[in-house]
């Protein structure tokens, strides 16, 4: 039964009439409304698509005249259902693959309209194709194949990855001027299809005002790769753009201590600060070695509290702690395990004390914790890619991480679709996969 029909057309607009019958329950009534709206949406989308078609006249592509093979019917997937229309397909004098100007100009992604592709990609960034399918059918009255969802989202993700270094994204205006920008990176394990557990990488660039309040955070992530080359290039590109946007900002490198991480940060930031809370974990282990068992719990906690407080507020504390721990090892009896814990802390302090000037950082309202990056590892990677039973191929992981990075960076998801819909000529959608 037809619930919607086009009742008027003009050069600038068209009018649709929708008819909905009353139902016995409100839920039934709302479902009837959804059905009618979907039907109207298909009609209107088909009408809108036709506006992007040619009149069948020859067109020039690369200096060669292409001619229409005539109107050929095709079904497109929309947020409301399937829209079948007739559109012109062109072919060169040499034959070969046909070309559809409508699909280029309307920015069709495989057979999905841009809006539907955006919806699918947004949902797929949050959960797998099975749940996307269930949500579409249960909440939107749309039923599509899981393979279609996967293919469309792979295509969108491929574009996001390919254009990451080329497209410019605007950092949204912040409420307060930016004084400090922190750069952090870290890895977190995920299960790969053929290689077992590997490390995905996450990078964050956080913007702070003079009071140390975070105003904006940019997220980037990459699937596991040996050498991290692609990820580091991507993060380096984002840092360079931030330096162009905020030339007077103080750049701070924040991380937990891996050597290759500091090799990257030392050349791209003004100040390097090792994550304060990571240091306190080492001090906690040292306290276990100094005050073992349950007898000295009060003394252990008192020592740890004082050590952490002084580390944060008293200059010279790292060196003082080093001397204290070394002296303890020399003058006290301890078990092999206790001595090991103490030695690990001593080594860590010795290697990283030059990045523990927390009192000065605090006085300048500089960030001293890498919590933003650690949280990003959980949100960007773990929540989506590490559920029970999940195993990933590199490409699939890369697509999802790219979509989530765009989605979780304020305003970037909107900017991506704005660019894609207005600024790029997608002649061969099937080549997005190559």
VEXPAGU-597844 format. One record per atom (N, C-alpha, C, CB): x, y, z. Coordinates in steps of 0.1 Angstrom, whole numbers, plus 5000, padded with zeros to 4 digits. Glycine has a CB too. Layout:
# residues N
XYZ
...
***
This chain:
# residues 434
500849885000
500050005000
500950135000
499150005012
500550214991
501350344990
500850445001
501250404976
501850485009
501550575020
502050715017
502150535033
502850735006
503350865003
503350874987
504750875008
503250994983
503251024968
503651164966
501950994962
504351184955
504751324951
503451384944
505951324941
503051494949
501851564944
502151684936
500951594956
503351744937
503651864929
505151874927
503151984937
505551924915
506951944912
507052084906
507451844902
508152154909
508452284902
509952284900
508052404911
510452384894
511852394891
512752394904
512152514883
512252444915
512952454927
512652364938
512852594932
511452294937
511052214948
510052104944
510452294959
509752014953
508651924951
507851904964
509151784945
506651854963
505751834974
505351694976
504551934974
505451644988
505051504991
503851495000
506251424996
502951414997
501751385006
501951255013
500451394997
501751255026
501851135034
500451105040
502951145044
500050975040
498850935046
499150825056
497850875036
498650845069
498850755080
497550715086
499950805090
497250595088
496050545095
496250545110
495650405090
495150575117
495150565132
495350425136
493850625138
495950395147
496250265152
495650255167
497650235152
495550135171
494950105185
495950145196
494549965186
497250135194
498150165204
499150275199
498950045209
499750345208
500650445204
501950385197
501150535216
502450275202
503550215196
503250175181
504050085204
502050115179
501650075166
501550195157
500349995166
501050305163
500950435156
502250485151
500150535164
503250485161
504550535158
505250455147
505450545170
505050325148
505650235138
505050255124
505450085141
503750285124
503050325111
503650455106
501550335113
503850555115
504450685111
505850655105
504550775123
506650565112
507950535107
507950475093
508650445116
506950385091
506850325078
506550425067
505750215078
505550515070
505150615060
506350715058
503950695066
507050755068
508150845066
509250785058
508750895080
509550655060
510550585052
510150575038
510750445058
508850545035
508350545022
508550685015
506950495021
508150785022
508250925017
509750955015
507651025026
510550915024
512050935023
512650875011
512750885035
512150755007
512650684995
512250764983
512150544994
510950804983
510450884971
511251014970
508950914973
511451084981
512151214980
513651194977
512051284994
514251094982
515651064979
515851034964
516250954987
514950954959
514950924944
514751054936
513850824941
513851134940
513651264933
514851354934
512451334939
515451354946
516651434948
517851384939
517051444962
517951254939
519051194931
518951234916
519051044933
517751234911
517651264897
518151404893
516151254893
518151494903
518651624900
520151624897
518351714912
520851524901
522251514898
522651444885
522951444910
521651394878
521851334866
521951434854
520751234863
522551384843
522651464831
521351454823
523851434823
521251534812
520151524803
520451424792
519851654797
521551354793
521951254783
522851304772
520651204776
523151434772
524051494762
525551434765
524051644763
526351434754
527751384755
528451474766
528451394742
529451414772
530251484782
531751464778
529951444796
532651554782
534051544780
534751504793
534651684775
535551394792
536351344803
537851334798
535851214809
538751404803
540151394799
540351424784
540651254802
539551514778
539651554764
538951454755
541051564761
538251354760
537551254752
536051264754
538051114756
535351254743
533851264744
533251134747
533351314730
532551134758
531851014763
530351034759
532050984778
529650924755
528250934752
527450844761
528050894737
526150884762
525250814771
524750684764
524050894774
524750574772
524150444767
522650444769
524850334774
522150554775
520750564778
520450544792
520050454770
519250554796
518850544810
518750404815
517450614812
519450374825
519550244831
519150244845
521050184829
518350154849
517750154863
518850104873
516550064863
518750154885
519650114896
518950144909
521050174895
519250054919
518650074932
519750124942
518049944937
519450234949
520350294958
519850274973
520550444955
520750254982
520350234996
520350375003
521350135003
519250405009
519050535016
518750505031
517950615009
518750615039
518350595053
516950535055
518550715061
516150555045
514750525046
514350385039
513950635040
515150335030
514950215023
515550225009
513450205021
515150145000
515750134987
515050234977
515649994981
515850304970
515250404960
515750364946
515750554963
514850324938
515150274924
514950394915
514450154920
515950424907
515750534897
516450494884
516350664902
516150564874
516850554861
517850664859
515850544849
519050634855
520050744853
520950704842
520950754866
521650804836
522450794824
523750724828
522650924817
524150624820
525450564821
526250604808
525350414823
527450654810
528250694798
529450594796
528850834801
529850594783
530950514779
531850584769
530450384773
533150554770
534050624760
533950554747
535550614766
534550614736
534550554723
535250424723
535150644713
536150404732
536950274732
536250164740
538250304739
535050194745
534350094753
534850094768
534449954747
534849974774
535349964787
534249994797
536550054790
534650024810
533750044821
532950174819
534450054834
531650164823
530850284822
531050374833
529350234821
530550494831
530650604841
529350674843
531750704836
529050694856
527750744860
527950884866
526950654870
527750994859
527851124865
527051144878
527551234855
525851094878
525051104890
525751054903
523651034888
526350934902
527050884913
528250964918
527450734910
528951024908
530051114912
529451234919
530851154900
528551304912
528051434917
527251424930
527251504907
526551314932
525751294944
526551224955
524551204941
527851194952
528751134961
528251004967
529051234973
527850914958
527350784962
528550704966
526650714950
528450624977
529450544982
529050394980
529750574997
529650334971
529150204966
527750224961
529250094977
526750174968
525350204964
524650284975
524550084960
525350334985
524750404996
524750554993
525450375009
523650624996
523650774996
524650825007
522250824998
525050945006
526050995016
525450995030
526451145012
524251035032
523651035045
523550895051
522251095044
523250795043
523150655048
524550605051
522450565038
525550635043
526950595045
527450665058
527850635034
527050785061
527450855073
526850785085
527051005072
525550755084
524850685095
525550545098
523350665092
525750475088
526350335089
527750355095
526450265076
528550445090
529950465095
529950505110
530750555087
529050595114
528950645127
528550525137
527850755128
527650445133
527250335141
528350225142
525950265136
529050205130
530050105129
531250145138
530450075115
531450275139
532550315148
532350275162
532750465146
531150255166
530750225180
530650075182
529550295184
530050005173
529849855175
529849785161
528549835182
529949645162
530149565150
528949565141
530449425154
529149505129
528149515119
526849435123
528649445106
526949335131
525749265136
524849355144
526149145144
525449425153
524649525162
524149645153
525449575173
524949685144
524449795135
523249745127
525649835125
523249625122
522149565115
520949565124
522449425110
521049515136
519949505146
519349645149
520449435159
520249735151
519849875154
519049935142
521049965157
519549915130
518849975119
517449915117
519649945106
517349785119
516049715117
515149745129
516249565116
515649745141
514749765152
514349905155
515449715164
515250005152
514950145155
514650235143
516150205162
514950185131
514850265119
513950205108
516150305113
513550075110
512850005100
513649975087
511650085097
514949965089
515849945077
516549805079
516850055076
516449735069
517149605069
518149595057
516149485069
519349575060
520449565049
521349445053
521249695047
522049395044
522949285046
524149335055
523449225033
524649245063
525849285071
527049305062
526149165081
527149235051
528249255042
528149395036
528149145031
526949445033
526849585028
527349685038
525349605024
526949665051
527449755061
528949755062
526849715075
529549635062
530949625062
531649685050
531349475063
531149665038
531749725026
531649875026
531049665014
530549925030
530450075030
531350135040
528950115033
531450075052
532250135062
533750115059
531950065076
534050005052
535449985048
535850095037
535649855041
534850135029
535150235019
535350375025
533950245009
534450405035
534550535042
535850535049
533350555052
536250435056
537450425064
538650435055
537550295072
538650375043
539750385034
539950525029
539450295021
538850605027
538950745023
539550825035
537550805019
539150795047
539650865058
541150845060
538950825071
541550725058
543050695059
543850755048
543250545059
543350745036
544050795024
544150945024
543350755012
543251015030
543251165030
543651225043
541851215026
544151145052
544451195066
545551305065
544951075074
546551275057
547651375056
547351495047
548851305052
546451475038
546151575028
545051675032
545651505015
544051625038
542951715042
543251795054
541651635044
542851925054
543052015066
541752015074
543452155061
541951995087
540752005096
541052125105
540651875104
539952195108
540052315116
539752285131
538952425111
540652325139
540452315154
539352405158
541752335162
538352365164
537252455168
537652565178
536052375174
537052675177
537352785186
537152745200
536552905183
538152775209
538052735223
537552855231
539452695228
537052825243
536452925251
537553025256
535752865263
538752965259
539853045264
541053035255
540153015278
541953135255
543253115247
544052995251
544053245248
544752945241
545552825244
546952865248
545552725232
547452805259
548852835264
549752715262
548752885278
549152595265
549952475265
549352365257
550152425280
550152295250
549752185242
550552055245
549852205226
549851955250
550551835254
550451725242
549951775267
551451655240
551551555230
551851415237
552551585219
550951325236
551151195242
550951075232
550251175254
551650965235
551350845227
551650725235
552350845214
550950625232
551050495240
550450385232
550250515253
550750265235
550250145229
549450065238
551450065223
548549985232
547649895239
547449775231
546349965243
547449655237
547449525230
546049495225
547949415238
545949435213
544649385207
545049255200
544049485198
544049175198
544249045193
544049045177
543248945199
545149005170
545149005156
544748865151
546449055150
544248855139
543748725134
544848625133
543148755120
546048665128
547048565125
548348585133
547448575110
548448695140
549648715147
549548725162
550248845143
548348685168
548148695182
548048835187
549348625189
548448865199
548348995205
549449085199
548448995220
549049205194
549949305189
549549435195
549949315174
550349535194
550149665200
549649775190
551449725206
548349815192
547849925185
548350055192
546249925185
548550165184
549050285189
547950395189
550250335180
548050475200
547150585201
547950715205
546150555213
547550825198
548250955201
547151055204
549050995189
547551145213
546651255217
547351385217
546051235231
546651495213
547251625213
546151705221
547551685199
546451755233
545551815241
545851965243
545451755255
544852055242
545052195243
544552245256
544352275231
545452325263
545152375277
545252525277
546152315287
544352585285
544452735287
545452765298
543052785291
545652885302
546652925311
546452875325
546753075312
545152835328
544852785342
545052625342
543452815346
545452575330
545652425329
544452345327
546252385342
543352415322
542052345319
542152305305
540852435322
541752175302
541852125289
540652175281
541751965289
540952225269
539952285260
539552205248
540452425256
540452115244
540252045232
541251925231
540352135219
540851815226
541751695224
541551635210
541451595235
542651615204
542651555191
543151405193
543651625181
542451315187
542851175188
543251115175
541651095194
544251035175
544750955163
545150815168
545851035156
544950725159
545250585163
545550505150
544050515170
546250395152
546750315141
546750165145
548050355136
546450085136
546449935138
547949895140
545849865126
548149785147
549449735149
550349725137
549449595156
551549775137
552449775126
553849765132
552349895117
554749695125
556149685130
556849815127
556849565123
557449875137
558249995136
557350125138
558850005122
556050115138
555150225140
555350345131
555350275155
555950315119
556250425110
555050505106
556950375098
553950445101
552750505097
552150595108
551750405091
552050535119
551450605131
552250725134
551350515143
553550715135
554450825139
554450935129
555850785141
554350905116
554151005106
552851085107
554250945092
551851005110
550551065112
550451165124
549450955114
551051115135
551051205147
551951325145
551551125159
553151305138
554051415135
553351515126
555251365128
552551475117
551851565108
550851655116
551051495097
550151585126
549151665134
549851755143
548351565142
551051725149
551851815157
552251935149
553051735163
552751915137
553252025129
552152115126
553751965115
550952065123
549752155121
549452235133
548552075116
549452175145
549252245157
550252355159
549152155169
551452335156
552552435158
552252555148
553952375155
551752525136
551352635127
550252715133
551052575113
549252645139
548052715144
548352785157
546952605146
549252735165
549552795178
551052805180
548952705190
551652905172
553152915173
553752955186
553553015162
552953015195
553353065208
553052965219
552853195211
552452865216
552152765227
553352685231
551052665222
553252645244
554352565250
554052415248
554652605265
554852345240
554552205238
555152115248
554952165223
554352025254
554851935264
554651795260
554051965278
555751715261
555651575258
555351495270
556951525251
554251415270
553851345282
553751195278
552451395287
554451105286
554350965283
554850895296
555250925271
554850755295
555150675307
556550615307
554150565308
557350645296
558750615298
559450525287
558950545310
558650465278
559250385267
560250465259
558150325258
561450415256
562450485250
562150545236
563750405249
561450455228
561150505214
560150615215
560650395206
559350615225
558350725227
559050865229
557450695239
560050855238
560850985240
561651025229
561750965253
562150925221
562850965209
562051055199
563350835201
560751025199
559751105191
559551235198
558451025189
559151235211
558751355218
559851455220
558151315231
561051415222
562151505225
562451605213
563451425228
562151565201
562451645190
561251735186
562851565178
560151715192
558851785188
558251865199
557951685183
558751855211
558151935222
559252015230
557451835232
558752115236
559752205244
560152145257
559052345246
559252075263
559452015277
558951875276
558752095288
559651785283
559251645284
559051615299
560351555278
557851555302
557451525315
557051375315
556351615321
557651295324
557251165325
556051155334
558351075331
555051075330
553751065337
553951055352
552950945332
553451145359
553551155374
553051025381
552851275380
551850975376
551250865383
551950735380
549750855378
552750735369
553550615366
554750615376
554050615351
555250725379
556350735389
555850685402
556950875389
554650735406
554150695419
553950545420
552850765422
553650475409
553550335409
554850265413
553050285396
555950325408
557250275411
557550295426
558350335402
557150415431
557350445445
556550355454
557050595448
555350315449
554550225457
555250085458
553150205450
555850045447
556549915447
557749925457
557049875433
558450045456
559650065465
559150055480
560250195462
558050115483
557550115497
557249975502
556250195498
556849885492
556549745496
557949675500
555949665484
559049715493
560349665496
560849715509
561249685485
560549845512
561049905525
560249865537
561050055523
558949845535
558049815546
557249685543
557149935550
557849575542
557149455538
556149405549
558149335535
555249325544
554249265553
553249365558
554949205565
552449325568
551349405573
551649475586
550149315576
552849455592
553249515604
553449665603
554449445610
554049705592
554349845590
553549915580
555849855585
552249875579
551349945569
551250095571
549949875570
551150135583
551050275586
552250355581
550750305601
553450295585
554750355581
554850355566
555950285587
554450245559
554550235545
553750345538
554150095540
552450365543
551550455537
552050605539
550150445542
552650625551
553150755555
554350795546
553550765569
555250695544
556350715535
555950745521
557350595536
555050665516
554550685502
553850815500
553650565498
553050855509
552250985508
553251095508
551350995520
554251095517
555251205518
556151205505
556151185530
556451085500
557351075488
556551135476
557750935485
555351105474
554551155463
554251305464
553151075462
553951345476
553751495479
554951575476
553251515493
556051525481
557351605478
557751595464
558451545487
557551485457
557851475443
557151575435
557551335438
555851605439
555051695432
555351845435
553551665434
555751865447
555852005452
557152055456
554852025463
558151965459
559452005464
560551985454
559751935477
561252085449
562352065440
563451975446
562952205436
564051895437
565151815441
564751675447
565951885451
563451655447
562951525454
563451405446
561451525454
563451395433
563951275427
565351235431
563951295412
566251325432
567551295437
567551255451
568551415435
566751315460
566651285474
566151135475
565751375481
565151105467
564550965468
565550865463
563250955460
566350895453
567350805448
568350775459
568050865436
568850885466
569850865477
569250785488
570350995482
567950805491
567350735502
567150585499
565950795505
566750555487
566550415483
567950345482
565850405470
568950405477
570250345476
570750315490
571250435468
570650415499
571150405513
570350285520
570950535521
569050275518
568350165524
568850035519
566850185520
569150015506
569649895501
570949855508
569749895486
571749955510
573149935516
573049905530
573950055513
572149955538
572149945552
571049855558
571950075558
570149795550
569149715555
569049575548
567749785553
568649485556
568449345551
567049335544
568549235562
567049285532
565849265524
565949135516
565649385515
564749085514
564648965506
565048995491
563248895506
565248885483
565548905469
564448975462
565848765463
563148945465
562049015458
561949155462
560748945462
562249185475
562149325479
563249405473
562249335495
564449345473
565649415467
565349445452
566949335469
564749355445
564449365431
563449485429
563849235425
562449495437
561449605436
562149735438
560349585446
563049745448
563749865451
564749905440
564549855464
565349805434
566349835424
565649885411
567149705421
564449825408
563649865397
563350015398
562449785395
562950055410
562550195412
563750285411
561950215426
564950245417
566150315416
566550335401
567250245424
566550235394
566850245379
565950335372
566850105373
564650325375
563650415368
563950555372
562250375372
564150585384
564450725388
565750775382
564550735403
566750695381
568050735375
567850765361
569050625377
567150685354
566950705339
566050825335
566450575333
565150855344
564150955341
564051075350
562750885341
564951095359
564851205369
564851345362
565951195379
565551345350
565551475343
564151515337
566551475331
563251425338
561851465333
560851465344
561451355322
561351485357
560451485369
560451615376
560951375378
560551725369
560551855375
559051905377
561351965366
558351825385
556951845387
556651975394
556351735395
557452025404
557052145411
557052265401
558152175421
557952275392
557952385382
556752365373
559252385374
556552245368
555352215359
554052255366
555352075355
553952225379
552652255386
552552405387
552652195400
553652475390
553652625391
553252695379
554952675396
553552625367
553152685354
551852635348
554252665344
551152555356
549952485352
550052395340
548852595349
551252335339
551452235329
550952095333
553052225325
550452025323
549951885327
551151795331
549151825315
550851715341
551951625345
551551475344
552351655360
550351455340
549851315339
549451285324
548651295348
549651155320
549251115307
547951045307
550351015301
547051085316
545751025317
544951035304
544951075329
545051145297
544351165285
544651065275
544651305279
545951025274
546350925264
545950785269
547850935262
546150755282
545750625287
544250605285
546150615301
543450715288
541950705286
541650675271
541250825291
542450745262
542150725248
542450575244
543050815240
543450515250
543750375247
542550285250
544950325255
541850315261
540650245265
539450275256
540350275280
539250405254
538050445246
538150415232
537750585249
539250455226
539450435211
539650295207
540650525206
540450215215
540850085211
540049975219
542350065213
540249975232
539749865240
538249845239
540149885254
537449955240
536049945240
535449895228
535450075243
536049915216
535549865204
536249745198
535649975194
537449725200
538249625193
538649505202
539449685187
538349515215
538849415224
537749345232
539749475233
536549335226
535449255232
535749105231
534049285226
535049025239
535348885239
535148825225
534348815249
536148745221
536048675208
536448755196
534648625206
536848875198
537248965186
538648935182
537049105190
538848905169
540148905163
540048985150
540548755159
541149055147
541149155136
542249125126
541249295142
541949165114
542949175104
543349325104
542449135089
544649345099
545149485100
544249585094
546549485094
543749555082
542949655075
541649685082
542649605060
541049585087
539749605094
539949695107
539149475098
541049665114
541349745126
541749885122
542549675133
542449905111
542850035107
541550125104
543750035095
540650055097
539350125094
538650175106
538450035085
538450085115
537650115127
538350225136
537449995136
539650215137
540450315145
540450445138
541850265147
540450455125
540350575118
539050645120
540650555103
537950565119
536550615121
536350665136
535550505118
536950595145
536750635159
537550755163
537150515169
538750765157
539550885159
538851015154
540950875152
538250995142
537451115137
536251145145
536951075122
535551035150
534351055157
534551115171
533650915159
535651085178
535851125191
536651265192
536651025199
537151305181
537751435180
536651545177
538951445170
536451635186
535351735185
535351805171
535451835196
534251795165
533951865152
534651795140
534352005153
535551705142
536251645130
535351555122
537451575135
534451485128
533551395121
532751475111
532651315131
532151595116
531351675108
532251735096
530851795116
533451775099
534351835089
534651725078
535551885095
534851605082
535251495073
534051475063
535451365081
532851475067
531751455058
531451575050
530551415066
531751695055
531551815048
532551815036
531751935056
533751775039
534751775028
534451665018
536151745034
534051555023
533851435014
532651465005
533651315022
531651545010
530451565002
530651684992
529351595011
531551764995
531651884986
533051904980
531352004994
534051834984
535351874980
536151764972
536151914991
535551654970
536351544964
535551474953
536851444974
536251444942
535651384930
535951234931
536151444917
534951154935
535051014936
534550954923
534250954948
535450934913
535050874901
534850724901
536150914890
535750654909
535750514909
535650464923
536950454901
534450454928
534350404942
534950274945
532850404946
534950184935
535450044938
536950044939
535049954927
537650154935
539050164937
539450214951
539650254927
538550244959
538850284973
539550174980
537650334980
539250054976
539849934983
541249904978
538949814981
541749964968
543049934963
544150034968
543049924948
***
